[in-house]
Amino acid sequence: MIYPEIDAKIWSVRHGIELSSYPCFNCKKLVDVNIPIISKDFVGFESKNHGCGEEYKIILLKPRSQEIIDIFKGE
């Protein structure tokens, strides 16, 4: 993953992904998911490590291309 240095609100608008908070699957603490991330095929946000370990980070991703969207649709 790449962590672009961009404001989370700008990233949210640019990619149409709403900033949000979700409860951790482990401790149930409400965690902000607001760190912009990008990979070869996806863009999105992830949460900070809030003490439960890397395996409990929350990640929201959106496909970057129509090709990836079609793969998920089975086309």
N, C-alpha and C positions, 0 to 999 in steps of 0.2 A: 504494500500500500504506500501511496505517496500522500503526504500531508501538506497540501498547498497553504501558503500563508495568505489567507484571504478571510475577510470578515464572514462569520457564519450567516448573518442575515443576507449578505450579498450572494453567497453560495446557495442559500435556500431559494431565493428568487430566481437566480440564474438557472437552477436545475428543477425547480418546481417541487421541492421537497420541504415539507413543513418542519420547522424546528419543534421538537417535542421532548417530553420526559416520559420514562417508562419505569415500572418497578423492576428491580433486580430479581432475577429468577431465584437467587440464593437467599439474600437478606431482606428482600421486599422493599428496600429503601428506594425512594423515587430518584432516578438518575437522569440528568440532562444528557441528551444525545445531540451534541453541538460542535463536534470537532470535524471539520471538512476532510474528506478522504476521497481519493481517486485511485482506480486501478485500470488495467488495460480495457476492461469491459464494463466497469461500473463506476458510478459516482455516488456519494452519499455522506453520511455522518456516522461518527461513533462516539461512545461515551468515554469519559476518563476512567481509569482504573480506580474504583472507589473503595478498594480494600478487600474485595472478594476474589481477586485474581483475574488474570487475563481471560480466562474461560468464561467469565461473567460480564465482560464488556458487551454493551448492546450496540449493534451495527445495523443501520438502515441503508440499503443500497437501491439504486435505480439503474437499469441498463443504459449504457451510453449510446447504443446504436440500434437502428431498426433491425439489423441482423440478429442481435442478441434477443430483442423482443420477440422476433419470429421463432427463434429456437425455443423460448419459453412457452410460446403459444402452440408449439408443435407443427409449425408450418415449414 
